Amino acid sequence: MAGFGMAGFPAGGGGTQAEQQMMQMMHEMQVQDSLRMYNELVHRCFGDCVDGFRSKKLDGKEEACVTKCADKFIKTAARAGMRFAEEQQAMLQDAQNAGVAGSLPKMPGR
C-alpha cells in the first residue's frame, strides 16, 4: 500500500501533474525560506557580535557571542514556527466546527 507524503499527496512521486507541480513549488518555497532565515541569522549575529577584523579567527568573546546568538535565533524561529502551526491548527479546527455546526439541522426554539 502506498504511503502519503507531504500535504496528503501520494509518496514516491505519484499523483497528477498538478500535484507534482504543487509539491515542487512547496519545496522551492521551503528552500527559499531556509536561505532567508540563514541569511538573517548570519547578518544579525555577525553584526551584533563581531567587533572588527583584527585576525582571521573570532576571539573567544566573539565566538561565545555568535554561538549564543545563533542558538537563541534558532530556538526563537522554532518556537515561532510551532506557534504558527498551533494557530493554523486552531483555525482549521474552528472552520471544521463551523462547517459541522452549519450542516446540522437546527432545533426548533433554539
N, C-alpha and C positions, 0 to 999 in steps of 0.2 A: 504494500500500500504506500502510495507516495505521501511524503510529508509536505508540510506547508511552510513556506518561507515568510519573509517579512511582508506585512500588510495582508496576510492570508492568501497570497498567491502561491501556486504550486512551486515547491522547491525543485531545484535542478534545471531551471531554465524553461520549464513548461509554461503553458498559458498562451494567451493570444499575443499578437504583436503589440497591441496597445498596452497590455500588462507589462511586457518586457521593456517597452519604452519608458513606462512609468517607473519601473524598478531602476532602470539606468539613470533616469533623471533624479530619483531619490538618492542614488549612490553618489552622483556628482554633487548634489547639494550637501551631502554629508562630508564629502572630501573638502569642499569649499568652506564649510563651517569649521572643520578641524583646522584647516590652514589659517583661517581668520583668527581662531582662538589662539593658535600657536603664535602667530604674529603679534597679537595683543599682549600675550604673556611676555614675550621677548622684549617688546617695546616698553612695557610698564616696568618690568623687573630690572632691565638694563638701565633705564632712566633713573629709577629710584636708588639703585644700589652701586652702580659703577661711577666712581668719582673722577677718574682720569685714566690716562693711558701711560702710566709710569713704567709698566712692564708688560710682557706678553701674557702673563697669568694674572688671575684675580688674586688680590691679597686675601688673607683669612677673613677679615671683616666683610669684604665684598662677597666672597664665596658664601659665607653664612647668610648674608642678606638675600642673595639670589636664591639660595635653597629655600629659605623661609618664605620668600615672596612667591616662588613658583608653587610651593606646597599649598600656600593659602589660596592662590589663584585657582589651582586645580580643584581643591575642596569646595571653594565657593561656586565654581562652574558646575560641579557635580550636584551640589545642593540645589542650585537654581534649576538644573535640568530635572531633578526629582520633583521639585515643587511644580514645575510646568507640567510634568506628566500627571501629577496628582490633580491639578486643576483641570486638565484635559479630561481625565477620567471622571471627575465630578460633573463636568459639563455634559459629557456623553451620558452619564447615568441620569442626570436631570432631563435631558432630551428624551431618553428612552422612557423614563417615568411619565413625562408629559404625553408622549405618544400612546402609552398604555392607558393612562387615565383618560385621554381624549377618545379612545376607542371603546371604553367601557360604557354600557348603557347607563343612563342617568336614572337614579332612583326618584320616584315621584316624591315631591315635597322636599327635596334636598337641593 
